[in-house]
Amino acid sequence: MLVLFTGVSGASAHAALTGTDPQDGSVLKSEPRRVTLTFSESIGLLDDSFRVLTPENRRVHTGAPSHADDRSDTASVTLPRGLGTGTFTVAWRVVSADSHPVSGAFTFSIGKPSATTAPLPSAAASNPASTGLYDIARYAAYSGLALLIGAATFVLGCGHRGSVRRLLLTGWWTLLGSTLALLLLRGPYERGTGLGDALDPSILSDTLTSRPGIVLVARLALLAAAVLVPLRAPLRDRAPGPAVLVPGGVLALGLAVTWAAAEHASAGIQVPVAMVSSVLHLLAMAVWLGGLAALLSALHRPAEPVAPAVVTRFSRLALVSVAVLAATGVYQSWRGLGSWDALTSTSYGRLLLVKVAAVALLLAGAAFSRRWTARLATPRAAVTVPAGRVSVTVPAGGPGETWEGTDGPGEERGPEPEGTEDRHDGRTEDGHDGGHDGGVGGTIDAGQRQGLRRSVLAEVTVGILVLMITTMLTGTQPGRAAEETAAATAAADHPASSTTTVPFDVGTPGGHGKVQVELSPGRVGENSVQAVIFGPDGGLATVPELRITFTLESQQVGPIDAEITDKGGYWTSDTLTLPLPGTWTMKTTVRTTDVDQVTVERKVRVS
């Protein structure tokens, strides 16, 4: 059941490379005019998306990156003439639809592979400083959002009359500073470059016109608008009015949308449903964890007592938040994982298991806190005495003892029993007769405050850990996408062999039959060919000569002779090299006598 609470987001996101042209490791007879990559989803291009290196490790001057045939899931670049021969290296870097950069490299050869090649760049090439600071800013942004929304909800939704101004300001400034940092670091993070590019005008301009940049600017505008919301009003009034609740709710919703629009939910399957789920999940997280931080802050202020009614209301609100987290977490876990195997076979799944364990600890702490809340919810009876006397509140159904004293002019009070409250206006601590919310009145005594404070502190500590893991999850390729990438890679590395049956007839009695040709693995590069000949009766037959050639007419490549040899009952070759993918024409020539032969054509697919 704990899998219900996993992930602020998740999707079949992070673009996966599904094909390259030229094919990785292929040997071409002539120079290609361009390099084209195909991905599993839409991608964004950078000015430096392609780096093509010669065998001597010199950079080739290419054209500007573009989408091939206006398809958003492709990246293409033109190559100059006169490349020469040898093995060339292509290093690439693009941005996924979920705003995370993806990079890699592959090689192809012209003429024949060269003895020396450029070193293959790491597929995860990035600048440690830029990436590290960007991740820290993302952690801070989540924390700031939780503090801002949670503290505001603690005031508006739970009726806390104490001051949370410091917590609100901390959340607002943290979110503002981290958003500005993300805006400046976005360019170096995407390009894998150093911090010096953070203030480069051209890179910053590109960031501001990209979707992640637009979302971050929108977040800054919402934070500026939040300054105008009069959060001080509920501190004086019993309940906040629409002038506070409506704009406050709109701003909170808008801030959550800025995350959903730039993370995993914005790419993959069922995007509209995923966006709604992500927003609700983020808001529930902020209300719960940010509210815990506000409650902990209030419990550390003895001068501003926390009414039991406030704690009770927050407990109910936290329960609703957990229910929302459960519903949205189930959906997002399914969307991000794709299968049970992905829990252990992918980084995303393993992080998810760690988060499940952390959430289990968080729920244990919440259960302990609810025990304290249940004690606070015990009905209390308020005894009111005339002015000049002291009103004592004791638990209903208690020993029935009351304490009275005077505080008239010149009179000295005796010691007051523990847990009593001094009232001269016949009203309880929260300003209402006899309390409210099921009879909860007065304030939390020292023992209750200490116990509740310890349990809430434990929740907040584990909650910080959950936030950190959640941020890591949003930057990790979801299990569904990882499995799709692995499947595509496996299919490219180990494609199934193809078997083609070629009937023949030389026009003489008994001069017909069929040749069964197996091409393995049926991909660019080295292949093996095996052929078996069957006679008119369906049994194995022998012929004096069998020849098989392959031609790729669209590229004017071939014919390439498979050079098969008779192994006594079957013909075979292990030296066939097919340099390009495509639909090849396989010509099979069968000679049955010194003068009788026939050639039959069949199409075969090479990946």
N, C-alpha and C positions, 0 to 999 in steps of 0.2 A: 504493500500500500504506500510505502514511502516514496515510490517512484512518482506519485502524484505531485510532489512538490518540486520536481526537477526543472531547472532551466528557465531563465527569463526569456530565452528565445531558442529556436532550433528550426532547421529546415534543411531541405536538400539543396544546400547552398555551398559557397566556395566553388568557383568554376573549375571544372576538371578538363584537362586536355584530352580530347578524344581522337585527334588525328593531326598529322602534319603532311605538308606537301612542299618539298620532297619528303619521302618517308625517312624516318630515323634509321640511319645505317645504310641507306640505299646507295648504289653506285650508278651514276648517270653517264650516258655517252656524250651528252651535250650540256651546256650551261643552262640552268633554269632561269626564267625571267623574273620570278618572284618567289617568295616564301609565304606560305599560308598556313595558319593554325586554326583548328576548329575546336570549340569548347562545348561543354554540356549546358551552358547558359549564357546569357548576355554578359559581355565584358566591356570595360572601359579601357581606352588606349592612353598611353603616356607619350610624351615627345620622344622618350628614349626606350620605347617598348621593345625594340630589336637592336641587338648587337651581333653582327656577322663577322667572324674572325677567319683569316686565312690560315693555311697550315703553318705559316711563320708567325702566327699570333698578331698579325696586323689587322686593324679594323677596316672593314669594307664600307665605303661611302654608299649608303642605301637611300632610298626615297623616304618620304614621310609615311608613318604607319597609317593604315586605313582599314576599314571593314571590307572584306571581299564581297562583291555583289550586293553591297548595302545590307549584309546580314550582321546583326549585332552580336552573334555568337562566334564571329571569326575575327582574326587579326591577320593583316597581310602587309608586305613591304616589297617594293621592287628592288631588283638587283642590277648593278651595272654590267656592261659587257666586258669581256676580257678578264674574267675571274682567274682563268688558268686551270690547272689540274690539281688534284690532291683532295684532302679531307678538310672540309669547312665546318666550323662550329657556329651554331645559332643559339644565342642566349636571349631569352624573352622575359618580359614582365608586364602583366596586365592587372586590372582591378576588377574583382568579381562584382556581380550585381549587389552583393551584400556589403560592399565597401572595403573588403579585405584584399590586399595585393596577393597575387599568385605569380610564381616565377618558375623557370625551368630552363633546360638546354638540351640540344640534340645535335647530331652530326649527319652530314651527307658528303659523298665523294663525287668528284667529276673525273671521268677517265678511269682512274683506279685509286684506291686508298693510298695515302702518302705515308712515308715512314715516320714523319713527325706531324703532330697535330697540336692545335692550341689546347691548353688545359681546359677541361670541362668545368664551367662555373657551377657552384653549388646551387641546387634547386631552390634553396631557401635563402638566397643571397639578400642580406639586409645589413643596415648599420646598427650595431648593438645599442649605441647611445640614443639614436632617434627612436628605435623600436621600444627600448626600455622606458624612456620618458613618456612616449605615447601611451604605453600600457598603464603607467602610473597615473597619468591624467584621466584615463578611462576609469580606473578604480576610484579616484577622487570624485569624478562626476557622479557615479552611482551613489557614493556616500553622501554627497551634497544634496542630491535629489531626495534621498531617504530622509535626511534631517529636515529639509525644507517642508516637504509634504507631511511627514510624520508629526513634526512640531505644530504645524498649522492645524492638522486634524485633531491633535490632542487638546487644543484650545477650542476650536469650533465644534467638534463633535462630542467631546467629553466634558466640556464645561469647566475646564480648569481655570481658576481665577488668578493663579500665580503668574509670575513672569517667565516667559520662554523667549524673550526678546533676544537674549544672547545666542540661544540655540538656533533661532530663525536666521539671525544674521550670519552665524557660522555656516549654516546650510547654503544660504544665498551667496555668500562670498566664495565658498568652496566651489559651488557649481559654476559661478561666473568665471573664476580663475581657471578652473579645469577646462571649461569650454573654450576660452581664449587660447589656452595652451594647445588644445586639440586642433584648433583652427590653424595655428602657426606650424604645428608639427605634422599636419596632414600631408603636406607636400613631400618632406623628407621620408616620412613613413611609407608613402606609396612608392616612391622611387628607390628606396633603399639607400639613400644618401645621408651625408652627415648633417649636423645641426646648423652648419653655415648656410644651408639652403632655406632655413626657416623664414628668413627675412628677405629672400630673393623676390623682387617685385613680380617677375614673370611667373614664378612658381606659385606665389600667393594669389595672383590673378587667376591662374588655372584652378586653384583650390576653391576660390569664391564662386566660380561658375560651374563647379561639379556638384553632383547631388549631395555628397557628404558635407561639402562646404555650405551649400544653401541651407541644409538642415541645421547646421551649427549656428549660422547667422539667425535663423528663425528662433533658435533656443535663446540666443542673446536678447532678441527683441522681447520674448516672453518674460525673461528675467527683468528687463527694464520695466515692463508693464506691471510686474508683481509688486514693485515699489509703491504703486498707487492704491493697492488693496488695503483698506483701513482695518488691519488686524487688531488694532487697539480697542475697537468698539466692544468686542465680546468680553474684554476684561472688566468692563463696567456693567454691561447689560447682562441679563439672565441668559438670553439666547441671541445668537447672531441673526441678522436679518438678511433678506435677499441681496442687499447691497454688498454684502461680504461673501455670502455663500455662492452666488452665481458667478461672479468674476473669479473667485478663488477656485471653484470647480473647473471652470473653462481653462484657467492657466495650468492647473495640475494635469488636465487631460492633454493640453497642447504640449507640455513638456514631455509627457510619456510618448506622445506620437513622434517626437523628434528622435527618440531611440528606435522605435519600431520601423521608422522610414529609412533607417540607415544600417540596420543590422540584418540578421538571418531571416526575419519574418518578411522582409521585402523581396525575397527571391525564393525560388523553388516552387513547390506545389501549394495550392490553395492559399494564395497570397492574401486575399481579403480576409478570410477567416483567421489566418495566422497573424495579421496585423491587429485585429480586434483582440485576439487572445494575448498577444504580447503586451498590448497597452493595459489590459486588465491585470495581467500578471505583475507588471511593473508597479502599477498603482497599489495593488494589494501588498506587495513587498514593502513599498515605501511607508504605507500606513502602519503596517505591523512593526517593522524594524525601526523606522523613524519614531513611531509612537513609543516604543520601548525606551529609546534614548531619551525622549522627552520625559517619560515617567521616571527614569533613573535620575535625571537632572532635578526633577521636582522633589524626589525623595531625599536628595542631598541638601535641601534648603529648609532647615527646621523653622526658620523665621516665616516661611510661607507654607503653612500646613496644607496637606493634600487631603481633601475630603474623601471618605470611603466611596461616596457616590461616583466620584471621578474615576477611581480605580475600577469600580464595577462596570461603568460604561465602557471604559477602554477594553476590559476583558471581553465584553460582548462584541465590540468592534473588531478585536483581534480574532475572535472566533469566525466572524464573517470573512475576514481577510484570508484566513486559513482555508475556508471553503472555496473561495475564489482561486487561491493558489492551487488547490487540489484539482479543480475542474480544468483550469488552463494548463497546469503542469502535465496532466495526463495526455492532453492533445499534443502539446509541444514535445513531449518525450517521444511519442509515437512518430511525429513528423520528423524529428531530428535523428532518431535511431534507425527506423526502417525495419529492424529485425532484432531478435533477442541476441543473436550472435555478436551484433555490433557493440553490445555492452562490454564485452571482454576483448574483442578483436580490434577496436579503434580507440584512439586517444580520447575522442569525445565520450564514448561509452565509459571508459575508465574514470574520467573526470566526473561523469554523472554518478557513478557508484560512490565516489568520494563525497560528492554533495549529498547523496542520500544518507550517508552515515552522519554528516554534519547536521542535516535537517533532523535526523532522529534525536541527536543530542539537544537540538533547539526545542523540539516538541517535548522532550523530557523536562527541560527547564520551564517551559510554558505550563506543563501540568503541575509542577511544583508551585509556580506562581499562582495558579488558579486555586490551589488549596488555601493560600493566604487570602486571596480575594473572597473565597467562600466564607472565611471567618469574618472578614469585614462586612459581609452582606447579612450577618446575623441581625435581626430586627432589634432596634433600640427604642426605649421609651424615654421621652424627654419630659422632665419635671420642671415646670415653670413656676417661679415664685414672684411675689410682688417686687417692684423696683426697690433697690436697696438690699435685696437678698441675693444669694448666689444660686443659680440654677445648676443642678447636677444631672448629668445623663448617665444612666447605668443600663447594662444589658437587660432587655425585657425578659421577665421570667427569672431574674436574678434574686439575690437575697432580700431585695426590697429595702435596702438601706439607702437613706438619703443623707446628705450633709448640708447643713445650712449654716450660714454665718452672716455677719453684718459687715458692711464696709462704710458705715457712716463716718461723719467727720470725727477725727481724733481717735477712732477705734482701730485697733490693730488686729489683723486677721490671724487666725490660727493656721496651722498647717493644713493644706488642702489634700484630700485623698487623690491618689494617682488616677489619672484618666479623666478628672473633672474638668469642666470648662467654665470659666468665669463669664457670666452673661448678665447684663444689667437691663436688657431690653426685652427679656422674655423670648429670645429667638435663639435658635441653634447656630452652630458654626457657619453653615452655608447660607444663613440668612433666611431660613424658612421655618415655619412652625413645625416642630416634631420631626423634621427630616423629610426625605423623599426617596424615590427609587427603592421601594420595598421597605421603607422605614430606616434607611441608612442615614444617620446623621452624625454630627460631631466630627472629630478628626482622628487620624491614625496615631495611636500611642507609640511610645519609643520602641517597645518590643516588636510591635507589628511593623513599624517602619524599618527596623533593622533587618528583620526576616525577609520582608518583601524586597528590600533594596538588594540583598545578597542574591536572591533568585533572579531578579531583573538584570543585575550585573552579569550573571552567568549567561542569560539569554542574549544580552547585547554582545558579549564577547564571541559567542558562537555565531551570532548573526553577522558580525564582521567577517568571520571566516567564510560564511555562506556567500556573502557579497563578493569576496575575492574569487571564490570558485566560479560564481556566476559570471563574473567579468572574463575569467579565463575561458569559460564555455563559449561566450559570444565571439571569441577570437580563434576558436578551434573548428576545424572542418567537421560538420555534423556526420554522424555515423552513416546515414543514408548516402550522402555524397561520397564518403570515403569508400564505401562498399561498391558504389557505381564506378568510381575511378579504378579500384582494384580489379573489378570485373573487366573493364575496358582494357586495362593494361594486360591482364592475363589473356584476353582474347587476341590482343596484338602480338604478345610474345609466344603464345602457344595455340595458334589457330588450328582448326580441324583440317585434316588432309581431305583432298577432294578426289573422288573416283569417277572416271568418265568411261562409258562404254561406247566403243567405236565399231559399228558394223561395217563389213567390207565384202566386196564381191568383184573378182577379177574377170568374170564372164566365162569361165571354163568349168567343166564338170568337177564338182567338189572344191571349187575355188572360192568358196564364201565362208564366212564365219564372223567372229567379232574379236576385238582387242579390248581388254580391260586395263585402263591406264590409271595408276594411282600417283598423284602429285602431293608430296608432303614436305614441309608443312603448308605449302600453298601461299607463301608470303614473300615479300621482297627479300632478296638475299639468296643464300644457298638453299637448294631444294634437292630432294631425291625423287627419282622416277622409277616406278616398277610397272612392267607390262606383262600380261599373260594372254596367250592366244588360244581361242577355243574354235574347234572345227565345226563342220556341218552337223555332227552328231552331238554337239555340246561338250565333248571331251577335249582335253588338252591337245594342242596341235603344235607342230614345229614348222618353221618357215626358214628359208635361207637368209632372209634379210628383213629387219624391221628398223625403221628410222622415224624419229619424232623430233619436230622442230616447233619453236614458239615465236610468234610475231605479235608485237604491239603496234598495230597499224596507226592508231591515233597519234603516236609519238614517233612513228617511223623507226621503230627499234626492231631488229631481227631481219631474217630468221636466225634464231639461236638454236644450234643443234644440241639436243640432250646427250648425244653420244652414248646411247645405251648399248650394252653388250650382252650377248647370249650367255647365261649362266647355267644352261642345261635345264630347260623347262620353263624358264622365265627370263625376261630381259630387265636390266637394271642400270641405273647411273646415279652417282652421288655427287656429281660435279656441276650440275646445272645451276647457274646463277641468273636470277631474274631481277633486273635493276629497278624496275618501276612497278607501282601498283596499277591495276586496271584490268580490263577484259582482254585477255590474250587469245590469239587464234592458234590452236594446237593442230598441226598437220601430221597425220599418221600415214606413213607409206609402208604398205605390206607387199613384199615380193614373194610369190608362191613358187615360181619357176625362173629359169634364166631370162625369160622374156615377158612373163605375166606379172604385172604389179598394178596397184591402185593407190591413190592418195585420197584420204578423207579428212575433212576439216571439222573441228568442234571448238566451241568457245569455253574457256576456263577463266575463273576469276582469281586474281592474285591480290592479296591484301597487303 
